[in-house]
């Protein structure tokens, strides 16, 4: 953004350089990210609860089991390192 020469701007504005800039920015963001500590006990407990709810739903296919899946997934989202995104994607596909 500090270039004043239009020829340089045009050259560096080519798609390959723009993509390189984006990749470098993404890399810098990734290496500077500070991971939050994960409470493994809470995460395991939430996963166990979710699994029990899924098993109940598979056995009975009732609304209370579906609600239990939703509640357990929300609890997991609160403790999982990714906010439960990976599990939510699977649940969205299958339930």
C-alpha positions in Angstrom: 0.0 0.0 0.0 3.0 2.3 0.2 4.0 2.0 -3.5 3.7 5.1 -5.6 4.9 3.7 -8.9 1.9 2.5 -11.0 4.0 -0.1 -12.8 5.0 -1.7 -9.5 1.5 -1.6 -8.2 0.2 -3.3 -11.4 2.9 -5.9 -11.2 2.3 -6.7 -7.5 -1.4 -6.5 -8.0 -1.4 -9.6 -10.2 -3.5 -12.6 -8.9 -0.4 -14.7 -7.9 1.0 -11.9 -5.7 -2.4 -11.1 -4.2 -2.7 -14.8 -3.4 0.8 -14.9 -1.9 0.0 -11.9 0.3 -3.2 -13.6 1.5 -1.3 -16.8 2.3 1.4 -15.0 4.2 -1.2 -13.1 6.2 -3.0 -16.3 7.0 0.3 -17.9 8.1 1.2 -15.0 10.3 -2.3 -15.1 11.9 -1.9 -18.9 12.5 1.5 -18.7 14.1 0.5 -15.8 16.4 -2.7 -17.5 17.6 -2.6 -18.4 21.3 -4.6 -21.6 21.9 -6.8 -21.5 24.9 -6.3 -24.3 27.5 -8.8 -27.2 27.2 -10.4 -28.7 30.2 -10.2 -32.4 29.2 -12.5 -33.6 31.9 -15.3 -31.2 30.9 -14.8 -32.0 27.3 -14.9 -35.8 27.9 -18.0 -35.4 30.0 -19.7 -33.3 27.3 -18.8 -35.9 24.7 -20.1 -38.8 26.8 -23.4 -36.9 27.3 -23.6 -36.3 23.5 -22.9 -39.9 22.7 -25.6 -41.1 25.2 -28.1 -38.7 23.6 -27.2 -39.9 20.1 -27.5 -43.6 21.2 -30.9 -42.8 22.7 -32.0 -41.1 19.5 -30.9 -44.0 17.4 -32.8 -46.4 19.7 -36.0 -44.4 20.1 -36.0 -41.5 17.5 -38.1 -39.4 19.8 -38.2 -35.6 20.4 -36.8 -35.8 23.9 -33.7 -37.6 22.5 -33.3 -35.0 19.8 -33.5 -32.2 22.4 -30.9 -34.0 24.4 -28.6 -34.1 21.4 -29.1 -30.4 20.9 -28.4 -29.6 24.6 -25.4 -31.8 24.7 -24.0 -30.3 21.6 -24.4 -26.8 23.1 -22.6 -27.9 26.2 -19.8 -29.4 24.1 -19.5 -26.1 22.2 -18.8 -24.3 25.4 -15.8 -26.5 26.3 -14.4 -27.8 22.9 -11.3 -26.1 21.5 -13.1 -25.4 18.2 -16.3 -24.3 19.9 -17.9 -27.6 18.8 -17.6 -26.8 15.1 -16.4 -30.2 14.0 -19.2 -32.0 15.9 -21.8 -29.5 14.8 -20.9 -30.2 11.2 -21.4 -34.0 11.7 -24.7 -33.4 13.6 -26.0 -31.1 10.9 -25.3 -33.8 8.3 -26.8 -36.7 10.2 -29.3 -35.3 12.6 
